[in-house]
Amino acid sequence: MSSTAVIVRGIKRRLKTRGITYRELARLIGVSEPTVKRDLGRGNFSLERLDRICDVLGVGIADLVQSEEEQSALTELSEQQEQALATNPRALVVTYLIVNDWKFDEIVSTFQFDANELISVLLKLDKLRIVDFRPPNKMRKLTARNFSWRKDGAVQEYFLRRVVPEFLNARFDLQGDEFRFVAGMLSSASMLRLQASIRRVAAEFEQLAHHDARLSLEERDGCSAILALRSWEYSEFSKLRRIAQARRGAARSRSP
């Protein structure tokens, strides 16, 4: 298969994974939908246009030419897999660590797991096909670099109920901290552009974490970020709207 065909296949796969239609892609890169269809049908696009497509997808060209093994890696877990993790916090912690490239000895030396306890958890994760574990301590994550939790899944629900409140209960005034809350009125096209920007930032975070995984634990610190965007209006604002507008605002707040 030619390099161009591999790149086109990679683009189509990531469009499908992210739920981006040809029409949405065309709008985001500033061309017509027939142009997008023609380019992806023939593989006849300029490097500039390829760069713009990569920006929308939040990936680099190298990510589009992954090996077959990388392509088969899990971009998200099944509902059953996530439910098993959400009801077993220790398994969820170990999964989080392995997804972030922690090694067996690093987990044992840093957290309250002895080798036998960790092996017991890893055997469960192997059975769930989240990790490929080979005793005594060889483990390989089965998740992709662009792995994410299900938007409507048990783990995200766990994060929203337990993790997010604790995360936000801070002043964000330490070195390296950053907090911005912005609000305004945007068109659908602008919302799509911001969605693409969020995907690019998330992809950059993942690439940096993957790169820094080669460093020692002493050279790394735990780091988390919340990147979110939705049509929403603060309830106290909605209360002040006139009736017709308030109903419209309430309907938007309920929209996924």
ABEGO torsion letter per residue (X at the ends): XBAAAAAAAAAAAAAAAAGBBAAAAAAAAGBBAAAAAAAAAAGBBBAAAAAAAAAAAGBBAAAAABBAAAAABBABBBAAAAAAAAABAAAAAAAAAAAAGBBAAAAAAABBBBAAAAAAAAAAAAAAGABBBBOAABBBBABBAABBBBAABAAAAAAAAAAAAAAABBAGABBGBBBBBBBBBBBAAAAAAAAAAAAAAAAAAAAAAAAAAABBAAABBBBBBBBBBBBBBBAAAAAABBAAAAAAAAAAAABX
